[in-house]
């Protein structure tokens, strides 16, 4: 509870979907230290004018008042260092510092989650298939995740809710905001079925053009795989699918009813890029078969939640977001007295990777620090390049659960990166 007010205050200062917060978190040890630094130094910290305005406008008491108001209204707040924060979100590049939730939050953690996306103006074919597949998956213990929009989204949610199973609605506005109005009548049914509405935006936040693209990174990350049912090449669903691929998720796509239809041009594009065609619900359950890397991931998260291993002592390790070169830049930045206020993201990336030889030398030194299975993983990836998790299992003679544990530790150390389709490579 002590940390929660700091996370809430930071979300007030930086807003949703911004990497700025995590730039500061990479420099300081704890969230409390970040808040104390920002409150004490103000403009000296190299903040933007908007951020300085927000610091002057909000204080920690305001954060405490928001927490109390949410509690009074039955809206729970999950902060980044809480034990029930979804592990799927922890290591994406810009995880939400807090999630405001209305409903049953238990379905967020340690479950087999499937993100379902598609157009708001879906045809009968994709609506029918979406409803059937999502219903069958929900009955078998899979939690359907979608964006509560018209078309494919609400079809996905109701397929689960109508059968009495939980579903996760990821919003681009406050959880108390009635948007879209056509779907408000389904809120109670979704909550009564054990579902939950979540958002990184505080209660009362109205939807905006920019909030939904930011929301999509949460939508894609919560699901351990993503299904695209109907999308054109310009559809926002393709943004979600590409984000999911970047986050290491498997992408499934419904084969189009008409290959010449513009409505399915996004489906065709995804299939050309390697997305897995889905023709029955068993295609999804096969992906989560016992012993698979996806199954191991779910069990690992569930075990960590049950045993309390997700409870953090206060220090936040964000190394998975950065390569070794970025870590060196962060240390250099920590010793600096100020930030370049007008520095662009592109310039920052160039600064991080301005000394390739030093980065390479550091990687060689890091190899020497590992032994056993982890050393074997590093040497295998160094020799072969990108490899699927199942191939690594076979080459090293280890089971998938043990491998996922070792790979997770290497990800946390910032040495290994997971790519689309459970493929791993060295950073």
Secondary structure, DSSP 8 states (H G I E B T S, - for coil): -HHHHHHHHHHHHH-SS-SHHHHHHTTSSBHHHHHHHHHHHGGGG---HHHHHHHHH--HHHHHHHHHHHHHTT-EEEETTSTTS-HHHHTSTT--SEEEEEE-GGGGSSSEEEEEE--TT--HHHHHHHHHHHHHHHHTTEEEEE---TTHHHHHHHHHHTTT--EEEE-SS-TTS--SGGGGGGHHHHHHTT-EEEESS-TT----HHHHHHHHHHHHHHSSEEEE-S--TT-HHHHHHHHHHHTT-EEEEE--S-TT-GGGHHHHHHHHTT-EEE-STHHHHHHT-TTSHHHHHHHHHHHHHHHTTT---SB---GGGS-HHHHHHHHHHHHSS---TT--HHHHHHHHTS-HHHHHHHHHHHHTT--HHHHHHHHHHHHH-SEEHHHHHHHHT--HHHHHHHHHHHHHTTSEEEETTTEEEE-
